[in-house]
Amino acid sequence: DHKPNLPEEAARVRANGGDVKQVRGVWRVGVFGGRGKEPSPSKASPPQGFVPSAEFAGARPGLVFKLGDGGVGYYPDPP
């Protein structure tokens, strides 16, 4: 369970290229206004199973939404 209102969770999100903000009293986690780390140029192609998505579109079984080497989107969730 994410708790973006906690300073240590917000720091973890920001360290990984995301951001945390409060919108109408609800804490949100994401990449807002084009901010965040650029994808790593050392990777020639995104990981297998990566689904690009500019914003979170709901939970997907077996996937986690994050900013990774392939950019923002859904990545396979390792066991």
N, C-alpha and C positions, 0 to 999 in steps of 0.2 A: 504494500500500500504506500503510494507516494505521499509525502507531506511537504509540498514545496514551500509552505509557510515557515518551516524550520530552517534556520540559517545554514546548518551543515548540508541539508538537502539542496537548498538553493545554490550553495557553493559547488556541490558536486555537479549539478546540472550545468552551471556556467562554465565549469572547467572542461566540460565535454561539448562546448559549443552552443548550448541552448541558453534560454533565458527564462526567468520567472517573473510574472507580474500578476497583480490583482486586477481583475476586471469585474466591475459591479459586485464587489464583495466576494468573488470566487477566484481562488488562486489558479493560474494557468501556467503550463510549462510548454515551451515551444521555441521556434526560431522566428522572432518578430521583426518585421521591417527589413528583411534581408540580412540580419545580423547572424553571426555564427562563424565557425571555422569553415574554410573552403575544403572541399574534398582533397584528399592526399593525391598529389600528382604522380606519386610512385606506383599507384595501382593502375594497370592498363584497362581493366574492366571491373565493374561492380561484382561483388560476391554472388555466387550462384544462389538463387532463391530471393535475391533483392528485388523489392517492388518499389520503384520511385513514387514519392507522394509529397507534394509541397506542404501538406498539412495532415494532421491526424484525422482519419476517417473512421474511427472505431476500432475496437480490438479485433485482431485476426488470429485464429488458432495457429500456434507454432511460430508466430512472428512477433517481433518487438519493434516499436516505432522509435527511431533515433536518427541522429546525424552521425554517419559513419564514413568510411572510405569512399563509398559510392555516392554520397550525398545524403539528403534527407529522404527518409522513407522507411519501409518495413524490411527488417532483416530477420533471417532465421534465428530463432531463440535457441541457443545451445542448451542441451539438457543439464 
